[in-house]
Amino acid sequence: MSERSDIVPTPEGEFVEPTRFAPLSFLLALLGLGGLGLSVVGAFVSPHQFSFSWLFAFAFYFTMLAGCFFWIIVHHVVDAEWSVVVRRQLENLSLLLAVMVVFFIPIVIYRHHLYEWMNIPVGHDPVLDSKRGYLNWHFFLVRSIFYFFFFISATLLFRRFSIRQDRDGNPAYTINMRRLAFVALPIFALSLTFGAYDWLLGIDYHWFSTMWGVYIFAGAAGSSMSLLVLVITALRKAGYLKETVTVEHYHIMGKWMLAFCVFWAYIGFSQYMLIWYANMPEETEYFIRRNTESWNALSLFLVIGRFFVPFAILLLQGLKRKPHRLCLIAGWIVFMQMVDLYIVILPALHGKGVLVSVWDFMPLLGMGATLAFVFLWIVRRSSTFPNRDPRLLESLHLVN
């Protein structure tokens, strides 16, 4: 690698001009303020509906950003070469997990609307009493603080090492990031799994599934790779990364989208099949509710839209090498991730059927616009790709 670097010079860093996205940032700021402002109105007008709508939006964005962090860890653990040129955008996206801490505050405030187990005194529910060692407010809060502390501190460390390497090209930072990745990987698995149990499964504390954490992870990994495709394409359309990200990189990202499309379906089917086969009342309640009335139609739409449609399309090799066409399916997968989490959360509120509320859209708009605004601020702070990574040349000349 060092001999090749002496022969072929590495490209200089590519920076986004400070005013390049100024009009878009201004629009996003207005949309963010408007969406969050209307969400505050919803918190007073319909607090019960607002709490579930807010959790839905929070889970949607959190899972995708956590998925971006997962891809950073995997990149360093396996010492990947192909992903070097897209890694910086994964770092930029994962930094947004710090913003999610602020968005978690309403969940803490309106926790009694979301988590019924917090309202039931000791002695009234034997099932809950058997879980009190885990399901209690103080332990819930401590766990949530730990999750955020880990995600934020780890993403900041990865980015700090990556930016420092841009300045002096010291290969020791690559070794440090790989060591950090090996430590972060098991903690990531535990944090995402228990976070999925606490924040999502906690709204129906009677139900349980040993595959729940893996199911949420499968959706997070697939949707985050799709989000990366959208972000990379948007930057290329704006004039950046055109000489660094090629159709070869798109081809690999498309293959990862296909892989996790299959993995999500495998985990979802395995969870459903095992619970259906055992036919235990305390386990089947979750699926019975989601197979009732209009929830059944939406669940079928999820199965078809999240697996069969993208699976058939992503099998085509030519599509994965055409960025704009791949973006269409990437946007669809991100949308289906939203539908998936809607089905996970909202039936606990509207058990008799789908009842879409205007308050479901306000948190989505407010959080999404705010996160996009912060992302545009972050993307200007460094080169659009790690310009002194030792594996950069291999990534630039990728052939697969």
N, C-alpha and C positions, 0 to 999 in steps of 0.2 A: 504493500500500500504506500509506503513512504517513497519507494523508487518511482512509482507512478505519479505521485504528487510532485516530484521534482521535474517530471517531463511535462505533465499537463497542469497548467495553473488552475487553481480553484476560482470560481467566479466571486466577484465582490458581493457584499450584501446588498439587498434590494429593500429600500425603505419607502413607506407610504408617505406622501406629502402631507403636511399638517392640515392643509385645507381641502384635501382631496374629497373627503366625504362630509364636508361641512353642511351642505343642504340636507343630506340624508340624516345626519346626526341631529339636526334641528327638528326635522320631522319626527324622528324616533323619540326625541325628548318630549315633544307635544303629545304623541300617542301614549307614551309611558305615563306621563302625568295624568292624562285623561283617563286611561284605563285604571290606574291605581286610585285616582280620585273617585271614580264611579264605584270601584270596589269598596271604598270606605263607606259610600252611601249604602251599598248593599249590606255591609256589616251591621248597619243600624236598622235598615228597613226589613231585612230578612236574614237574621244572624245564622239560623240553622242551615238554610240553603247556601249562604255565603261561605260557611265553614267548609262544606263539602266541595263547593266550586273552587275555593282557594286551594284545598288539599289536592284536588285534581290537577290544577295548573302547576302547583309546586312539584308534584310527583313527575309530571310530564317533562318539565325542564331539568329537574334534578337527575333523573335517570339518564338522559342524553348526555349531560355534562359529566356525570360519573363514568359513563361509557367512554367518553373522550380521554379521561384520566386512565382508564383501563388500557387503552391502546398505547398510551405513553409507556406504561409499565411493561407491556408485552414487547414493545419496540426495544427496550433496553435489556430485558431478560434474555431474549433470543438473539440479541446483537444484530437486529435486522438492518439491511442496507436499503431496501426499496423505499422505506417510509421516512428516510432522513429529510427529504425535501418537503414533506407534508407535516412533519412533526411539530414545527413551530406553531401551526394553526391549532393543532391539538393542545399545545401548551397554552395558547391564548384562550381557547374555549374552556379548558379545565380551570383556569383562573377565575372564571365566573362563578365557581362554586362558593367563593367568598361572598358574593352578592346573595346567594341563596340563604345564607345565615339570616339576613334581614327579612327575607320572605318567609322564613320559618317562624318569626315572631307571632304573626296572627294565628298560626296553628297552636302555639302555646297559649295564647290568650283565649281562643275559642275551643280549647281542648275538650271541655265538657259537652260540647255539641257533637264532637266527632267520636269520642271514645267513651262509650256507655259504661265501661268497666270503672271509670273514674267516679261515676255517680252512684254506684251500688255499694252500700255499706257491708261490712263483714257479717256473714251469717245468712245473707239473703240468697246467695247463689253458690251451691256447693262446687260447681265447676270452676267458678271464678276464685273461690276461696283456695282451691288447690293450686292456683296459679299466682297467688298473691306475692309469692317470693320474687316473681319476675314482673308481674303487672301491678306496679305501684308507682305513684307519681314521681317520687324522688329518684328512684332508679331509672325510670323512663327519661327524666331530664338529664341525669348524669350520662346515660348512654348516648343521648342525642348530642350533648356537648362533646363527647369523645369522638363521635363520627365526624362532626364538623372540624374539630381540631385536627384530626388525622388528614382529612381531605385537603384542608387549606394549607397546613404546614407542608405536606408532601408535595402538593402542586407548586408551592412557592419554592421549595428546594430544587425541584427539577428545573424550573424555569431559571432560577438563579445560576445554577451550574451551566445551563445551556447558553445563557446570555454572556456569562464570563468567558466561555469558550469562544464565542464570537469575537471577543476582544483580543485574546492572546493565542488562541488555537492550541492551548495545552491539552494533549490527549488524556491527561490524568482526569479531566472532568468526565470523559466518557466512562472511565473505569468507576469513578465515584457514583455516577448516575446508575450504572449497572448494579453496583452493590446496593444502592438505595432501592432499586427496583425489586431485588430479591427480598428485601425486608418489607417493602410496601405491598407486594402481591398477596401474601396471606392475610395481612391486616385489611386490605381492600376487600377481599372475599368475605371476611367476617363482618366488616362494617356495612357493606351493601346488603348482605343477607339479613343481619339483625335489624338494620334500618328498614328493610322491606317488611319484616315482621312487625316492628314497632309502629311504623307510620301507616302502613297499608292494611296488614292483617289485623292490626289492633282495633279497627273499626268493627270487626266481627270476631270478638275474642273467643267465641265458642268453637269456631272452625279452626282447623290446623292442617298443614300439609308440609311434609318434609322436603318437598321439591319447590317450595315457594320462592326461596332466595334464588335458586337457579333459573326459575321462570322469569323473574324480574331482571336478572342479569342478562338473559338471552335477548330480551327486548331492548335493554339498554345498549348492549354491544352492537346489535344490528342497526338500531336507529342512529347511534352516534357515528357509525361509519357512513351512513347515508347523509347525516348532517355535514360531515367533513367533505363529502363530494359536493354538496351545495355551496359550502363556504369557499372551497378551492375554486370552483367554477365561477363564482361571483367575483373573486379577486382577479382571476384571469380575464374576465370580461372587462374589469376595470383597468387592465393593462399590466397586471403583476403576475409573476410566476409563469409567464409564457415560455421562458427559456429553460425553466427548471422542471415543471410538472408536465409530463408527456402522456400520450395515450397508454403507454405501458403502465404508468402509475394508476390511471383510471381502470385499466384492465384488472389490476390486482385489487383495487378497492371494490370493484364490481364483484370479484370472486369472493371477497369477504362478506359482502352484502348477501350473496347467495348462500354462503356457508351458514350464516346466522339466521337466515330465513328458514333453512331446514332445521337448524338446531332449536329455534323457537318452537316450531311445529312439533318436533320430537318431544321436547320437554312438556309442552302443553298437552299433547295427546297422552303421554305417559302419566301425567298427573291425573287427567280426567279418567283414563282407562282404569287405573288402579283404584281410584275412589269409587268408580261405578261398579267395578267387580266386587270390591269388599262390601259395598252397600250398607255402610254403617251410618245411622241417622246423623250423628254429630259431624260426619265428614261430607255427606251429600247435600247438606243445607245450602252451601255456597253455590253449587251448580244448579240446584233446583230453582233457586231464586233467579238465576241468570238464564234459565230456560223457561221462564214464565212470561206469557203475553208478548209484548213487543221487545222485551229483553232477548227473547229467543231469536228473533229476526236479526237483531244487532249482533248477537253472538255468532250467528251463521255468517253474517257479513264480515265479521272479524276473521273467521277461519278462512273464508274464500279470499278476502282482500289482503290478509297478512301473509298467507302462505301460497295458495294456488296461483294467484295472479302474478306476484313477483317471481315465484319459482319458475314458472313457465317462460317468463320474459328474460330473466337473468341467465337462463340456460344458453341463450344465444350469445355466442362469442363476439359477434360483430357489434352488438349493442353496447357491450361493456367497453368497447374501444371508441365510442362516440359520446363525448362528454355531455352534450346537450340532451341526448336521448337518455343517458344514464341518470341525468338530473331529474328527469320526469319520474322514473321509478324510485329514485332516492326520496323525492318529495312525497311520493305516495306512501313509502314505508314510514316516513316521519309522521304522516297523517294517521296511518294505522296504529302507530305507537300511541298516539293521542286517543284513538278509539279504544285501544286495549285498556289503557288506564282509566278511561271513562267507565268501562264495564267493570273494572275492578272496584271502583270507589262509589259511584253514584247509586247502584242498586241498594246499598245500605240505607239510602235516604228514600228512594222511590222504588220500593220493592214490588209494586204491582205493575210496573211498566215504565218505559222510557218517558221522562218528562223533562224536556230541555228547557232550561231557564235562561233568561237574559244574563243572569249573574254568572253563568258558566263561562261566558265570553269575556267579561271584564277583566278578571285576573289573568286569563290567557293573553289578552292584549297588553295589559299593564306590565306583566313580568317579561313577556317576550320583547316588547319594545325597549324596556329598560336594559335587559341583557344585551340586546343588539347594540344599543347606544354605548354601553361600557366596553363591549367587544371592539367597536370602532376606535375607541380611545386607546385600548390596549394594543391593537394591531399597529399603531403608529410608534410604539415605544421601542421597537426592535426590527431587525431585518425580517422579511417575510419567510425566510428559511434559514436554517443554521449554516452559515456560510463557511465555518471552519471545522465542521465535524469531520473526523478522519475518514468516515465512510461516504462523504458527499459525492466524490467522483463515481463511486460504484452506483450510487442512487441516480445520478445524472445520466449514466450510460446504461440504465436498466433495460434488459431485454427478457421477456418471459413468454 
